[in-house]
Amino acid sequence: MGCLFCKIVEKRLPAEIVFEDEFFLVFKDIHPRAPIHYLIIPKDHIESIASDNSEEIVKDLIKVAKKIVVGQGIDGYKLVFNVGEKQNVPHMHMHFLAGGSSE
């Protein structure tokens, strides 16, 4: 079956991509909880922020979020990680939410 986000990275599933570089992909969440709701993921499959040695990737995810903020001129935003049973897709990802009541 495979990881849903890995299939998006491999372009085997469609996604509305907002940003992409060699290591990260940012795309719109298909079930947004705010007017702007992106998922920021590493292209390499890492299960969660609870995975060993994930700290550097987490820092890089935040750097990608800052690029989005500057590039789109966003003022207020929220960054969220879900871990364990709260994480719907077992591929490390950070939610970027802006422009709504979920902030």
CYANA upper distance limits for C-alpha pairs under 8 A (distance plus 0.5 A):
  2 GLY  CA      6 CYS  CA      7.97
  2 GLY  CA      7 LYS  CA      7.96
  3 CYS  CA      7 LYS  CA      6.86
  3 CYS  CA     89 VAL  CA      8.08
  3 CYS  CA     90 PRO  CA      7.90
  3 CYS  CA     91 HIS  CA      7.83
  4 LEU  CA      8 ILE  CA      7.04
  4 LEU  CA     13 LEU  CA      8.46
  4 LEU  CA     89 VAL  CA      7.61
  5 PHE  CA      9 VAL  CA      6.72
  5 PHE  CA     89 VAL  CA      8.05
  5 PHE  CA     91 HIS  CA      7.21
  6 CYS  CA     10 GLU  CA      6.64
  6 CYS  CA     43 LYS  CA      7.66
  6 CYS  CA     44 ASP  CA      8.31
  6 CYS  CA     45 HIS  CA      7.27
  6 CYS  CA     91 HIS  CA      8.48
  7 LYS  CA     11 LYS  CA      6.60
  7 LYS  CA     12 ARG  CA      5.56
  7 LYS  CA     13 LEU  CA      6.08
  8 ILE  CA     12 ARG  CA      6.36
  8 ILE  CA     13 LEU  CA      5.33
  8 ILE  CA     14 PRO  CA      6.76
  8 ILE  CA     15 ALA  CA      7.06
  9 VAL  CA     25 LEU  CA      7.65
  9 VAL  CA     43 LYS  CA      6.61
 15 ALA  CA     27 PHE  CA      6.78
 15 ALA  CA     28 LYS  CA      7.59
 16 GLU  CA     27 PHE  CA      5.87
 16 GLU  CA     28 LYS  CA      6.10
 17 ILE  CA     25 LEU  CA      7.83
 17 ILE  CA     26 VAL  CA      6.36
 17 ILE  CA     27 PHE  CA      4.70
 17 ILE  CA     28 LYS  CA      7.10
 18 VAL  CA     25 LEU  CA      8.39
 18 VAL  CA     26 VAL  CA      5.90
 18 VAL  CA     27 PHE  CA      5.66
 18 VAL  CA     28 LYS  CA      7.52
 19 PHE  CA     25 LEU  CA      6.43
 19 PHE  CA     26 VAL  CA      5.46
 19 PHE  CA     27 PHE  CA      7.51
 19 PHE  CA     68 ILE  CA      8.24
 20 GLU  CA     24 PHE  CA      6.32
 20 GLU  CA     25 LEU  CA      5.06
 20 GLU  CA     26 VAL  CA      6.73
 21 ASP  CA     25 LEU  CA      7.18
 22 GLU  CA     43 LYS  CA      8.44
 23 PHE  CA     42 PRO  CA      6.40
 23 PHE  CA     43 LYS  CA      5.90
 23 PHE  CA     44 ASP  CA      7.86
 24 PHE  CA     40 ILE  CA      7.62
 24 PHE  CA     41 ILE  CA      6.19
 24 PHE  CA     42 PRO  CA      4.97
 24 PHE  CA     43 LYS  CA      5.67
 24 PHE  CA     61 LEU  CA      8.31
 24 PHE  CA     64 VAL  CA      8.33
 25 LEU  CA     40 ILE  CA      6.44
 25 LEU  CA     41 ILE  CA      5.96
 25 LEU  CA     42 PRO  CA      6.90
 25 LEU  CA     43 LYS  CA      6.91
 26 VAL  CA     38 TYR  CA      6.88
 26 VAL  CA     39 LEU  CA      6.05
 26 VAL  CA     40 ILE  CA      4.99
 26 VAL  CA     41 ILE  CA      6.90
 27 PHE  CA     38 TYR  CA      5.88
 27 PHE  CA     39 LEU  CA      5.99
 27 PHE  CA     40 ILE  CA      7.34
 28 LYS  CA     32 PRO  CA      8.27
 28 LYS  CA     36 ILE  CA      8.37
 28 LYS  CA     37 HIS  CA      6.46
 28 LYS  CA     38 TYR  CA      4.88
 28 LYS  CA     39 LEU  CA      6.71
 29 ASP  CA     37 HIS  CA      6.20
 29 ASP  CA     38 TYR  CA      5.80
 29 ASP  CA     39 LEU  CA      6.51
 32 PRO  CA     36 ILE  CA      7.81
 32 PRO  CA     37 HIS  CA      5.82
 33 ARG  CA     37 HIS  CA      6.99
 33 ARG  CA     97 LEU  CA      7.98
 33 ARG  CA    102 SER  CA      7.36
 34 ALA  CA     97 LEU  CA      6.37
 34 ALA  CA     98 ALA  CA      6.66
 34 ALA  CA     99 GLY  CA      6.89
 34 ALA  CA    100 GLY  CA      5.54
 34 ALA  CA    101 SER  CA      7.50
 34 ALA  CA    102 SER  CA      6.65
 35 PRO  CA     97 LEU  CA      8.14
 35 PRO  CA     98 ALA  CA      7.01
 35 PRO  CA     99 GLY  CA      6.01
 35 PRO  CA    100 GLY  CA      6.38
 36 ILE  CA     96 PHE  CA      8.04
 36 ILE  CA     97 LEU  CA      5.99
 36 ILE  CA     98 ALA  CA      5.52
 36 ILE  CA     99 GLY  CA      6.63
 36 ILE  CA    100 GLY  CA      8.32
 37 HIS  CA     95 HIS  CA      7.32
 37 HIS  CA     96 PHE  CA      6.01
 37 HIS  CA     97 LEU  CA      5.06
 37 HIS  CA     98 ALA  CA      7.16
 38 TYR  CA     95 HIS  CA      6.35
 38 TYR  CA     96 PHE  CA      5.50
 38 TYR  CA     97 LEU  CA      7.12
 39 LEU  CA     93 HIS  CA      6.75
 39 LEU  CA     94 MET  CA      6.18
 39 LEU  CA     95 HIS  CA      5.33
 39 LEU  CA     96 PHE  CA      6.67
 40 ILE  CA     61 LEU  CA      7.16
 40 ILE  CA     64 VAL  CA      8.20
 40 ILE  CA     65 ALA  CA      8.06
 40 ILE  CA     93 HIS  CA      6.01
 40 ILE  CA     94 MET  CA      5.64
 40 ILE  CA     95 HIS  CA      6.94
 40 ILE  CA     96 PHE  CA      7.73
 41 ILE  CA     61 LEU  CA      7.72
 41 ILE  CA     91 HIS  CA      8.23
 41 ILE  CA     92 MET  CA      6.74
 41 ILE  CA     93 HIS  CA      5.12
 41 ILE  CA     94 MET  CA      7.11
 42 PRO  CA     46 ILE  CA      8.04
 42 PRO  CA     57 ILE  CA      7.99
 42 PRO  CA     61 LEU  CA      8.04
 42 PRO  CA     92 MET  CA      7.57
 42 PRO  CA     93 HIS  CA      7.80
 45 HIS  CA     91 HIS  CA      6.50
 45 HIS  CA     92 MET  CA      7.95
 46 ILE  CA     51 SER  CA      7.63
 46 ILE  CA     91 HIS  CA      6.06
 46 ILE  CA     92 MET  CA      6.06
 47 GLU  CA     51 SER  CA      6.90
 47 GLU  CA     90 PRO  CA      5.61
 47 GLU  CA     91 HIS  CA      4.85
 47 GLU  CA     92 MET  CA      5.70
 48 SER  CA     54 SER  CA      8.24
 48 SER  CA     83 VAL  CA      6.99
 48 SER  CA     84 GLY  CA      8.41
 48 SER  CA     90 PRO  CA      7.11
 48 SER  CA     91 HIS  CA      6.39
 48 SER  CA     92 MET  CA      4.72
 48 SER  CA     93 HIS  CA      7.93
 49 ILE  CA     54 SER  CA      6.09
 49 ILE  CA     55 GLU  CA      7.89
 49 ILE  CA     58 VAL  CA      7.65
 49 ILE  CA     81 PHE  CA      8.35
 49 ILE  CA     83 VAL  CA      7.52
 49 ILE  CA     92 MET  CA      6.64
 50 ALA  CA     54 SER  CA      7.57
 50 ALA  CA     83 VAL  CA      7.61
 54 SER  CA     58 VAL  CA      6.79
 55 GLU  CA     59 LYS  CA      6.91
 56 GLU  CA     60 ASP  CA      6.82
 57 ILE  CA     61 LEU  CA      6.62
 58 VAL  CA     62 ILE  CA      6.91
 59 LYS  CA     63 LYS  CA      6.90
 60 ASP  CA     64 VAL  CA      6.78
 61 LEU  CA     65 ALA  CA      6.82
 61 LEU  CA     94 MET  CA      7.76
 62 ILE  CA     66 LYS  CA      6.84
 63 LYS  CA     67 LYS  CA      6.97
 64 VAL  CA     68 ILE  CA      6.96
 65 ALA  CA     69 VAL  CA      6.79
 65 ALA  CA     96 PHE  CA      7.74
 66 LYS  CA     70 VAL  CA      6.72
 67 LYS  CA     71 GLY  CA      6.37
 68 ILE  CA     72 GLN  CA      6.39
 68 ILE  CA     74 ILE  CA      8.38
 69 VAL  CA     73 GLY  CA      6.05
 69 VAL  CA     74 ILE  CA      5.36
 69 VAL  CA     75 ASP  CA      7.70
 70 VAL  CA     74 ILE  CA      7.32
 74 ILE  CA     98 ALA  CA      8.08
 76 GLY  CA     98 ALA  CA      6.77
 76 GLY  CA     99 GLY  CA      7.73
 76 GLY  CA    103 GLU  CA      8.19
 77 TYR  CA     96 PHE  CA      7.48
 77 TYR  CA     97 LEU  CA      6.08
 77 TYR  CA     98 ALA  CA      4.89
 77 TYR  CA     99 GLY  CA      7.68
 77 TYR  CA    103 GLU  CA      6.68
 78 LYS  CA     95 HIS  CA      8.32
 78 LYS  CA     96 PHE  CA      6.38
 78 LYS  CA     97 LEU  CA      5.62
 78 LYS  CA     98 ALA  CA      6.85
 78 LYS  CA    103 GLU  CA      6.06
 79 LEU  CA     94 MET  CA      7.00
 79 LEU  CA     95 HIS  CA      6.03
 79 LEU  CA     96 PHE  CA      5.41
 79 LEU  CA     97 LEU  CA      7.02
 80 VAL  CA     94 MET  CA      6.10
 80 VAL  CA     95 HIS  CA      5.45
 80 VAL  CA     96 PHE  CA      7.28
 81 PHE  CA     93 HIS  CA      7.24
 81 PHE  CA     94 MET  CA      5.59
 81 PHE  CA     95 HIS  CA      6.95
 82 ASN  CA     86 LYS  CA      5.97
 82 ASN  CA     87 GLN  CA      5.36
 82 ASN  CA     94 MET  CA      8.31
 83 VAL  CA     87 GLN  CA      5.52
 97 LEU  CA    102 SER  CA      7.80
 97 LEU  CA    103 GLU  CA      7.38
 98 ALA  CA    102 SER  CA      8.21
 98 ALA  CA    103 GLU  CA      6.96
 99 GLY  CA    103 GLU  CA      8.02
